[in-house]
Amino acid sequence: MMLDLRALSRRIDSGRLREWAFAGFFFDLTGAAYLHVMAGDFAGAPPAIVLTALLVATYLIGAKAAAPADVNAAPGALQASGA
């Protein structure tokens, strides 16, 4: 988990490392929520569920920010329109 924190806290160009860090946190948090419920500790499940929701939201916002502006634009279309 400490390696996941290091991977997510730094601006790393390796998208694959960040994907695995998010996946690791997702499995940890969903497993924690599941095990709390199965053990009968229903008060311990909501924090894990809330943190999972925040993790998914962070992942989706980061993926949207990293996406190209216009996927359907032809290569060099922005350069040609400015000249």
Contacts in CASP RR format, 6 or more apart in sequence:
PFRMAT RR
TARGET T0000
AUTHOR 0000-0000-0000
METHOD contacts of the structure
MODEL  1
MMLDLRALSRRIDSGRLREWAFAGFFFDLTGAAYLHVMAGDFAGAPPAIV
LTALLVATYLIGAKAAAPADVNAAPGALQASGA
1 25 0 8 1.000
1 28 0 8 1.000
3 21 0 8 1.000
4 21 0 8 1.000
4 24 0 8 1.000
4 25 0 8 1.000
7 17 0 8 1.000
7 18 0 8 1.000
7 20 0 8 1.000
7 21 0 8 1.000
8 18 0 8 1.000
8 21 0 8 1.000
8 22 0 8 1.000
8 25 0 8 1.000
12 18 0 8 1.000
22 55 0 8 1.000
22 59 0 8 1.000
25 55 0 8 1.000
26 52 0 8 1.000
26 55 0 8 1.000
26 56 0 8 1.000
29 48 0 8 1.000
29 51 0 8 1.000
29 52 0 8 1.000
29 55 0 8 1.000
30 48 0 8 1.000
30 52 0 8 1.000
31 48 0 8 1.000
32 48 0 8 1.000
33 45 0 8 1.000
33 48 0 8 1.000
33 49 0 8 1.000
33 52 0 8 1.000
36 42 0 8 1.000
36 44 0 8 1.000
36 45 0 8 1.000
36 48 0 8 1.000
37 45 0 8 1.000
END
